[in-house]
Each structure stands twice: as structure tokens, then as C-alpha cells.
Amino acid sequence: MAAHGELFFPAGHDGFVAGDWAGLVTYRVQQGECEITLLEADPSGVGIGAALLNAVLARARAAGCGRAWLVTTNDNVHALGWYERRGFTVEAVHAGAVDRARATLKPSIPTRNPDNGLAISDEIVLTMTLA
């Protein structure tokens, strides 16, 4: 994956698997913060993603993290709403960050979302303060 100016491999991060690969979340804890690097659930809408997210947040709190965060893209309107309903807020929008990553790190990033036709150009950082 490419985000925040770097290429990384979520498969090398800590994580949780739900059921027989019905869902997967990966994360990394660094400097008192927890970055969620991948969250996938299938089927959607039955609570698998929420359970995985809650497992990561519990692990982050246990590790003493004060913040959880993730990066998504401007076209991922479903994820934006989903995370916001769970208490995440938009911290930053990095206009053109995906365009730069496509040009310098990962040329295979598509220019448009095939499901909704939106251009994929910006990174959106979502964050949650952990108690």
C-alpha cells in the first residue's frame, strides 16, 4: 500500500483475523499511536469490521496509545462515513497525495474508483483520541 509518502506492506503488521478469513485488520503501534493500516470485512454490514476495529482499539489502549489513526482516500465515501459513525474525525486532507504516490511510489493506483466513478486524488487522515 502507499500512504503518507511511503510504501508499506500490511501483511507484515500485527493484526486480527475474523472467522475463516471473513475479515482482517492490520495495525502498527509506533510512538504511542496506533495506525490502522488495513481493514477488510466480507460480508459487510454484519459487524465483522466493527469487531475487528474494536479489537485493535482495545489493543492500542492496552499498549498505552493516546491516539488511533488511519488514512483513506477521498473516493472512499463508504469508509469515511463508517469510521465517523464510530467516533473518528477528519484530522487532515492531503490534496493530491494519491496523485503524487501514483507518480512516484505505485503507478498501479487507479485514477478513478470503479464503483462510484470518483477521481482518486487525496488522502484523508481520520483520527480518534483514546482514553
N, CA, C and O atoms as a DFTB+ gen file, in Angstrom:
524 C
 N C O
     1  1       0.836      -1.171       0.000
     2  2       0.000       0.000       0.000
     3  2       0.882       1.235       0.000
     4  3       2.030       1.208       0.443
     5  1       0.324       2.296      -0.498
     6  2       1.018       3.579      -0.477
     7  2       0.159       4.570       0.295
     8  3      -1.020       4.752      -0.007
     9  1       0.757       5.204       1.286
    10  2       0.067       6.241       2.046
    11  2       1.103       7.072       2.764
    12  3       2.198       6.592       3.057
    13  1       0.773       8.284       3.041
    14  2       1.625       9.269       3.714
    15  2       3.074       9.226       3.229
    16  3       4.019       9.274       4.016
    17  1       3.211       9.133       1.905
    18  2       4.520       9.220       1.273
    19  2       5.400       7.991       1.386
    20  3       6.604       8.075       1.147
    21  1       4.830       6.853       1.743
    22  2       5.637       5.639       1.858
    23  2       4.891       4.433       1.308
    24  3       3.661       4.407       1.266
    25  1       5.657       3.442       0.890
    26  2       5.101       2.138       0.548
    27  2       5.246       1.254       1.779
    28  3       6.291       1.263       2.428
    29  1       4.217       0.500       2.101
    30  2       4.306      -0.434       3.208
    31  2       3.477      -1.669       2.892
    32  3       2.653      -1.663       1.978
    33  1       3.706      -2.718       3.655
    34  2       3.067      -3.997       3.419
    35  2       2.287      -4.411       4.662
    36  3       2.877      -4.907       5.621
    37  1       0.961      -4.212       4.659
    38  2       0.166      -4.543       5.834
    39  2       0.331      -5.989       6.304
    40  3       0.157      -6.274       7.488
    41  1       0.659      -6.889       5.405
    42  2       0.841      -8.293       5.799
    43  2       1.973      -8.453       6.807
    44  3       2.021      -9.452       7.524
    45  1       2.873      -7.495       6.872
    46  2       3.962      -7.548       7.834
    47  2       3.622      -6.906       9.168
    48  3       4.462      -6.877      10.068
    49  1       2.401      -6.390       9.313
    50  2       1.987      -5.718      10.544
    51  2       1.209      -6.684      11.434
    52  3       0.729      -7.719      10.971
    53  1       1.090      -6.339      12.701
    54  2       0.240      -7.095      13.611
    55  2      -1.197      -6.984      13.133
    56  3      -1.546      -6.063      12.394
    57  1      -2.031      -7.927      13.559
    58  2      -3.423      -7.852      13.148
    59  2      -4.280      -8.931      13.756
    60  3      -3.834      -9.729      14.580
    61  1      -5.535      -8.932      13.322
    62  2      -6.527      -9.910      13.750
    63  2      -7.272     -10.408      12.519
    64  3      -7.475      -9.670      11.555
    65  1      -7.678     -11.684      12.572
    66  2      -8.497     -12.291      11.527
    67  2      -9.810     -12.710      12.170
    68  3      -9.822     -13.269      13.267
    69  1     -10.905     -12.440      11.489
    70  2     -12.223     -12.848      11.981
    71  2     -12.665     -14.113      11.255
    72  3     -12.611     -14.198      10.028
    73  1     -13.100     -15.086      12.036
    74  2     -13.652     -16.307      11.453
    75  2     -12.695     -16.967      10.491
    76  3     -11.481     -16.957      10.690
    77  1     -13.255     -17.538       9.449
    78  2     -12.457     -18.203       8.414
    79  2     -12.142     -17.182       7.317
    80  3     -12.573     -17.323       6.172
    81  1     -11.381     -16.155       7.697
    82  2     -10.998     -15.058       6.807
    83  2     -12.189     -14.227       6.351
    84  3     -12.196     -13.717       5.231
    85  1     -13.205     -14.086       7.218
    86  2     -14.336     -13.206       6.913
    87  2     -13.937     -11.748       7.066
    88  3     -14.604     -10.854       6.547
    89  1     -12.843     -11.516       7.783
    90  2     -12.367     -10.157       7.964
    91  2     -10.926     -10.160       8.425
    92  3     -10.429     -11.140       8.978
    93  1     -10.266      -9.036       8.182
    94  2      -8.862      -8.880       8.526
    95  2      -8.605      -7.422       8.854
    96  3      -9.075      -6.527       8.151
    97  1      -7.861      -7.183       9.922
    98  2      -7.401      -5.837      10.249
    99  2      -5.917      -5.928      10.574
   100  3      -5.476      -6.863      11.241
   101  1      -5.153      -4.955      10.099
   102  2      -3.745      -4.859      10.458
   103  2      -3.479      -3.472      11.018
   104  3      -4.175      -2.507      10.704
   105  1      -2.454      -3.401      11.854
   106  2      -2.146      -2.141      12.511
   107  2      -0.678      -2.136      12.902
   108  3      -0.015      -3.172      12.910
   109  1      -0.187      -0.947      13.225
   110  2       1.153      -0.829      13.783
   111  2       1.147       0.249      14.861
   112  3       0.551       1.316      14.710
   113  1       1.830      -0.073      15.948
   114  2       1.941       0.836      17.076
   115  2       3.334       1.447      17.037
   116  3       4.342       0.740      17.031
   117  1       3.368       2.768      17.012
   118  2       4.636       3.498      16.988
   119  2       4.479       4.787      17.772
   120  3       3.510       5.521      17.580
   121  1       5.415       5.063      18.644
   122  2       5.489       6.334      19.370
   123  2       4.167       6.702      20.051
   124  3       3.726       7.849      19.980
   125  1       3.544       5.731      20.706
   126  2       2.333       5.998      21.459
   127  2       1.084       6.201      20.627
   128  3       0.078       6.705      21.127
   129  1       1.139       5.812      19.357
   130  2      -0.013       5.920      18.471
   131  2      -0.230       4.601      17.750
   132  3       0.702       3.818      17.567
   133  1      -1.457       4.368      17.347
   134  2      -1.798       3.145      16.619
   135  2      -2.349       3.518      15.247
   136  3      -3.380       4.183      15.140
   137  1      -1.663       3.091      14.219
   138  2      -2.133       3.308      12.851
   139  2      -2.822       2.039      12.355
   140  3      -2.228       0.961      12.365
   141  1      -4.053       2.170      11.928
   142  2      -4.780       1.064      11.306
   143  2      -4.396       1.077       9.832
   144  3      -4.662       2.050       9.125
   145  1      -3.772       0.000       9.370
   146  2      -3.229       0.000       8.014
   147  2      -4.098      -0.749       7.002
   148  3      -3.946      -0.561       5.795
   149  1      -5.008      -1.596       7.489
   150  2      -5.900      -2.323       6.583
   151  2      -7.088      -2.822       7.382
   152  3      -6.925      -3.326       8.493
   153  1      -8.273      -2.684       6.827
   154  2      -9.477      -3.272       7.423
   155  2     -10.370      -3.728       6.291
   156  3     -10.823      -2.921       5.479
   157  1     -10.619      -5.025       6.240
   158  2     -11.482      -5.624       5.217
   159  2     -12.456      -6.562       5.915
   160  3     -12.068      -7.277       6.839
   161  1     -13.708      -6.569       5.490
   162  2     -14.702      -7.488       6.028
   163  2     -15.666      -7.887       4.924
   164  3     -16.113      -7.050       4.139
   165  1     -15.983      -9.178       4.873
   166  2     -16.913      -9.678       3.866
   167  2     -17.667     -10.863       4.465
   168  3     -17.051     -11.878       4.789
   169  1     -18.957     -10.755       4.615
   170  2     -19.820      -9.711       4.073
   171  2     -19.791      -8.461       4.935
   172  3     -19.465      -8.515       6.120
   173  1     -20.135      -7.339       4.327
   174  2     -20.193      -6.093       5.085
   175  2     -21.567      -5.973       5.743
   176  3     -22.528      -6.633       5.349
   177  1     -21.626      -5.118       6.747
   178  2     -22.901      -4.827       7.386
   179  2     -23.355      -5.793       8.457
   180  3     -24.486      -5.693       8.933
   181  1     -22.491      -6.741       8.855
   182  2     -22.911      -7.706       9.876
   183  2     -22.080      -7.601      11.154
   184  3     -22.220      -8.427      12.056
   185  1     -21.212      -6.581      11.233
   186  2     -20.463      -6.348      12.460
   187  2     -19.049      -6.878      12.501
   188  3     -18.356      -6.704      13.503
   189  1     -18.603      -7.520      11.435
   190  2     -17.248      -8.071      11.424
   191  2     -16.218      -6.952      11.495
   192  3     -15.293      -7.016      12.305
   193  1     -16.363      -5.941      10.670
   194  2     -15.423      -4.817      10.671
   195  2     -15.408      -4.098      12.002
   196  3     -14.342      -3.735      12.501
   197  1     -16.579      -3.886      12.585
   198  2     -16.663      -3.205      13.881
   199  2     -15.970      -4.020      14.963
   200  3     -15.272      -3.457      15.807
   201  1     -16.154      -5.336      14.952
   202  2     -15.498      -6.191      15.945
   203  2     -13.982      -6.137      15.786
   204  3     -13.253      -6.087      16.777
   205  1     -13.510      -6.147      14.551
   206  2     -12.064      -6.061      14.306
   207  2     -11.514      -4.708      14.741
   208  3     -10.455      -4.635      15.365
   209  1     -12.230      -3.643      14.415
   210  2     -11.804      -2.312      14.837
   211  2     -11.742      -2.229      16.361
   212  3     -10.774      -1.705      16.911
   213  1     -12.752      -2.735      17.039
   214  2     -12.768      -2.707      18.497
   215  2     -11.606      -3.498      19.089
   216  3     -11.051      -3.107      20.116
   217  1     -11.234      -4.605      18.452
   218  2     -10.096      -5.388      18.931
   219  2      -8.805      -4.581      18.832
   220  3      -7.980      -4.617      19.744
   221  1      -8.628      -3.861      17.739
   222  2      -7.428      -3.035      17.585
   223  2      -7.432      -1.892      18.595
   224  3      -6.404      -1.603      19.207
   225  1      -8.570      -1.247      18.771
   226  2      -8.634      -0.135      19.721
   227  2      -8.344      -0.616      21.142
   228  3      -7.682       0.084      21.907
   229  1      -8.830      -1.793      21.498
   230  2      -8.532      -2.353      22.829
   231  2      -7.041      -2.640      22.964
   232  3      -6.449      -2.352      24.004
   233  1      -6.436      -3.197      21.936
   234  2      -5.003      -3.475      21.953
   235  2      -4.208      -2.173      22.044
   236  3      -3.218      -2.100      22.772
   237  1      -4.634      -1.154      21.314
   238  2      -3.949       0.146      21.345
   239  2      -4.017       0.759      22.734
   240  3      -3.017       1.265      23.243
   241  1      -5.185       0.716      23.344
   242  2      -5.333       1.249      24.702
   243  2      -4.441       0.487      25.679
   244  3      -3.789       1.089      26.532
   245  1      -4.416      -0.830      25.552
   246  2      -3.581      -1.657      26.435
   247  2      -2.101      -1.338      26.253
   248  3      -1.316      -1.461      27.194
   249  1      -1.720      -0.929      25.050
   250  2      -0.327      -0.566      24.767
   251  2      -0.017       0.867      25.176
   252  3       1.114       1.326      25.014
   253  1      -1.013       1.578      25.705
   254  2      -0.809       2.947      26.158
   255  2      -0.887       4.000      25.072
   256  3      -0.421       5.124      25.259
   257  1      -1.470       3.647      23.940
   258  2      -1.596       4.613      22.847
   259  2      -2.622       5.681      23.208
   260  3      -3.666       5.378      23.787
   261  1      -2.326       6.908      22.870
   262  2      -3.246       8.006      23.110
   263  2      -4.086       8.351      21.897
   264  3      -5.010       9.160      21.978
   265  1      -3.759       7.729      20.768
   266  2      -4.430       8.096      19.519
   267  2      -4.430       6.904      18.573
   268  3      -3.449       6.164      18.492
   269  1      -5.533       6.723      17.860
   270  2      -5.596       5.777      16.749
   271  2      -5.877       6.595      15.492
   272  3      -6.609       7.584      15.533
   273  1      -5.294       6.176      14.388
   274  2      -5.492       6.931      13.156
   275  2      -5.371       6.016      11.953
   276  3      -4.878       4.892      12.047
   277  1      -5.830       6.523      10.823
   278  2      -5.737       5.780       9.569
   279  2      -5.817       6.763       8.415
   280  3      -6.185       7.926       8.582
   281  1      -5.467       6.269       7.257
   282  2      -5.565       7.061       6.031
   283  2      -6.507       6.349       5.071
   284  3      -6.393       5.142       4.858
   285  1      -7.423       7.093       4.501
   286  2      -8.239       6.596       3.407
   287  2      -8.164       7.623       2.286
   288  3      -7.433       8.609       2.385
   289  1      -8.909       7.395       1.240
   290  2      -8.860       8.304       0.098
   291  2     -10.214       8.979      -0.103
   292  3     -11.245       8.499       0.370
   293  1     -10.186      10.091      -0.810
   294  2     -11.383      10.923      -0.991
   295  2     -12.536      10.191      -1.653
   296  3     -13.688      10.564      -1.435
   297  1     -12.284       9.189      -2.434
   298  2     -13.332       8.460      -3.136
   299  2     -14.020       7.416      -2.268
   300  3     -15.077       6.903      -2.636
   301  1     -13.431       7.097      -1.117
   302  2     -13.923       6.017      -0.272
   303  2     -14.985       6.544       0.696
   304  3     -14.805       6.530       1.914
   305  1     -16.093       7.007       0.122
   306  2     -17.136       7.657       0.911
   307  2     -17.780       6.695       1.905
   308  3     -18.199       7.119       2.982
   309  1     -17.866       5.431       1.571
   310  2     -18.422       4.443       2.500
   311  2     -17.557       4.367       3.758
   312  3     -18.082       4.409       4.871
   313  1     -16.244       4.256       3.594
   314  2     -15.339       4.157       4.745
   315  2     -15.360       5.440       5.565
   316  3     -15.332       5.385       6.795
   317  1     -15.408       6.577       4.913
   318  2     -15.437       7.845       5.645
   319  2     -16.623       7.897       6.603
   320  3     -16.460       8.230       7.777
   321  1     -17.782       7.579       6.121
   322  2     -18.971       7.577       6.970
   323  2     -18.900       6.516       8.051
   324  3     -19.283       6.759       9.195
   325  1     -18.415       5.346       7.691
   326  2     -18.330       4.228       8.633
   327  2     -17.426       4.587       9.811
   328  3     -17.804       4.381      10.965
   329  1     -16.254       5.113       9.534
   330  2     -15.338       5.483      10.617
   331  2     -15.876       6.652      11.441
   332  3     -15.734       6.665      12.664
   333  1     -16.481       7.612      10.792
   334  2     -17.030       8.750      11.536
   335  2     -18.152       8.306      12.470
   336  3     -18.269       8.825      13.580
   337  1     -18.973       7.358      12.037
   338  2     -20.028       6.841      12.918
   339  2     -19.452       6.111      14.136
   340  3     -20.143       5.932      15.139
   341  1     -18.212       5.700      14.047
   342  2     -17.558       5.007      15.154
   343  2     -16.649       5.915      15.978
   344  3     -15.887       5.434      16.816
   345  1     -16.724       7.220      15.746
   346  2     -16.013       8.166      16.587
   347  2     -14.743       8.762      16.015
   348  3     -14.095       9.569      16.681
   349  1     -14.373       8.395      14.815
   350  2     -13.207       9.006      14.177
   351  2     -13.603      10.356      13.592
   352  3     -14.757      10.558      13.214
   353  1     -12.660      11.269      13.518
   354  2     -12.892      12.570      12.899
   355  2     -11.810      12.836      11.865
   356  3     -10.714      12.280      11.937
   357  1     -12.127      13.680      10.915
   358  2     -11.146      14.067       9.900
   359  2     -10.142      15.008      10.555
   360  3     -10.505      16.050      11.101
   361  1      -8.888      14.622      10.488
   362  2      -7.813      15.452      11.037
   363  2      -7.146      16.284       9.955
   364  3      -6.766      17.432      10.184
   365  1      -7.007      15.691       8.767
   366  2      -6.309      16.393       7.689
   367  2      -6.732      15.828       6.342
   368  3      -7.094      14.658       6.222
   369  1      -6.678      16.680       5.344
   370  2      -6.861      16.272       3.959
   371  2      -5.579      16.670       3.235
   372  3      -5.194      17.839       3.231
   373  1      -4.931      15.699       2.632
   374  2      -3.698      15.958       1.888
   375  2      -4.036      15.928       0.395
   376  3      -4.004      14.887      -0.262
   377  1      -4.357      17.112      -0.101
   378  2      -4.766      17.244      -1.500
   379  2      -3.646      16.800      -2.424
   380  3      -2.497      17.213      -2.265
   381  1      -3.986      15.956      -3.392
   382  2      -3.030      15.490      -4.392
   383  2      -2.061      14.423      -3.912
   384  3      -1.184      14.016      -4.674
   385  1      -2.188      13.952      -2.669
   386  2      -1.234      12.968      -2.138
   387  2      -1.284      11.649      -2.907
   388  3      -0.245      11.025      -3.126
   389  1      -2.467      11.220      -3.314
   390  2      -2.568       9.973      -4.074
   391  2      -1.970      10.164      -5.469
   392  3      -1.317       9.265      -5.998
   393  1      -2.194      11.327      -6.054
   394  2      -1.586      11.609      -7.363
   395  2      -0.065      11.538      -7.268
   396  3       0.583      10.987      -8.158
   397  1       0.513      12.091      -6.194
   398  2       1.969      12.041      -6.010
   399  2       2.449      10.610      -5.785
   400  3       3.489      10.213      -6.312
   401  1       1.698       9.836      -5.007
   402  2       2.072       8.441      -4.759
   403  2       2.007       7.636      -6.052
   404  3       2.854       6.778      -6.301
   405  1       1.003       7.914      -6.868
   406  2       0.870       7.222      -8.150
   407  2       2.062       7.543      -9.052
   408  3       2.546       6.672      -9.776
   409  1       2.532       8.777      -9.011
   410  2       3.637       9.216      -9.867
   411  2       4.997       8.728      -9.364
   412  3       5.909       8.518     -10.163
   413  1       5.142       8.546      -8.047
   414  2       6.478       8.258      -7.504
   415  2       6.630       6.901      -6.828
   416  3       7.734       6.356      -6.797
   417  1       5.552       6.343      -6.287
   418  2       5.675       5.120      -5.496
   419  2       4.970       3.909      -6.086
   420  3       5.513       2.805      -6.084
   421  1       3.758       4.118      -6.592
   422  2       2.931       2.980      -7.006
   423  2       2.077       3.362      -8.207
   424  3       0.940       3.801      -8.039
   425  1       2.604       3.202      -9.409
   426  2       1.874       3.587     -10.619
   427  2       0.562       2.831     -10.830
   428  3      -0.291       3.284     -11.594
   429  1       0.388       1.697     -10.170
   430  2      -0.823       0.893     -10.367
   431  2      -2.049       1.430      -9.625
   432  3      -3.138       0.879      -9.783
   433  1      -1.905       2.479      -8.828
   434  2      -3.077       3.058      -8.167
   435  2      -4.005       3.598      -9.252
   436  3      -3.581       4.398     -10.086
   437  1      -5.267       3.168      -9.248
   438  2      -6.184       3.669     -10.281
   439  2      -6.463       5.160     -10.123
   440  3      -6.319       5.721      -9.036
   441  1      -6.856       5.779     -11.200
   442  2      -7.178       7.210     -11.161
   443  2      -8.631       7.461     -10.762
   444  3      -8.973       8.551     -10.304
   445  1      -9.493       6.441     -10.940
   446  2     -10.909       6.576     -10.598
   447  2     -11.382       5.326      -9.860
   448  3     -10.906       4.216     -10.099
   449  1     -12.319       5.543      -8.970
   450  2     -12.944       4.438      -8.251
   451  2     -13.907       3.750      -9.213
   452  3     -14.811       4.401      -9.737
   453  1     -13.738       2.451      -9.459
   454  2     -14.603       1.779     -10.437
   455  2     -16.055       1.646      -9.980
   456  3     -16.946       1.464     -10.810
   457  1     -16.303       1.735      -8.678
   458  2     -17.660       1.572      -8.165
   459  2     -18.492       2.848      -8.224
   460  3     -19.695       2.796      -8.478
   461  1     -17.846       4.006      -7.986
   462  2     -18.627       5.245      -7.945
   463  2     -18.143       6.315      -8.928
   464  3     -18.742       7.386      -9.023
   465  1     -17.071       6.028      -9.654
   466  2     -16.585       6.941     -10.679
   467  2     -15.819       8.148     -10.180
   468  3     -15.368       8.965     -10.984
   469  1     -15.658       8.284      -8.856
   470  2     -14.946       9.437      -8.316
   471  2     -13.449       9.344      -8.595
   472  3     -12.865       8.260      -8.583
   473  1     -12.846      10.492      -8.844
   474  2     -11.392      10.554      -9.002
   475  2     -10.745      10.213      -7.664
   476  3     -11.256      10.582      -6.607
   477  1      -9.625       9.510      -7.717
   478  2      -8.871       9.161      -6.518
   479  2      -7.632      10.045      -6.505
   480  3      -6.694       9.819      -7.270
   481  1      -7.628      11.051      -5.634
   482  2      -6.538      12.017      -5.677
   483  2      -6.006      12.431      -4.311
   484  3      -4.838      12.802      -4.199
   485  1      -6.828      12.378      -3.278
   486  2      -6.448      12.937      -1.981
   487  2      -6.427      11.882      -0.886
   488  3      -7.200      10.925      -0.923
   489  1      -5.540      12.059       0.091
   490  2      -5.546      11.233       1.285
   491  2      -6.300      11.986       2.390
   492  3      -6.162      13.200       2.543
   493  1      -7.089      11.242       3.143
   494  2      -7.815      11.809       4.275
   495  2      -7.366      11.064       5.522
   496  3      -7.463       9.839       5.599
   497  1      -6.873      11.820       6.496
   498  2      -6.434      11.235       7.763
   499  2      -7.583      11.329       8.753
   500  3      -8.106      12.411       9.022
   501  1      -7.966      10.179       9.288
   502  2      -9.004      10.098      10.309
   503  2      -8.344       9.728      11.623
   504  3      -7.417       8.919      11.652
   505  1      -8.816      10.313      12.701
   506  2      -8.178      10.076      13.997
   507  2      -9.204       9.918      15.108
   508  3     -10.332      10.402      15.014
   509  1      -8.786       9.234      16.153
   510  2      -9.607       9.065      17.346
   511  2      -8.697       9.167      18.557
   512  3      -7.646       8.529      18.610
   513  1      -9.107       9.975      19.535
   514  2      -8.368      10.053      20.795
   515  2      -8.797       8.888      21.656
   516  3      -9.989       8.627      21.816
   517  1      -7.817       8.183      22.215
   518  2      -8.101       7.027      23.064
   519  2      -8.008       7.424      24.523
   520  3      -7.069       8.112      24.926
   521  1      -8.976       6.994      25.318
   522  2      -8.993       7.333      26.749
   523  2      -8.057       6.411      27.520
   524  3      -7.932       6.537      28.738
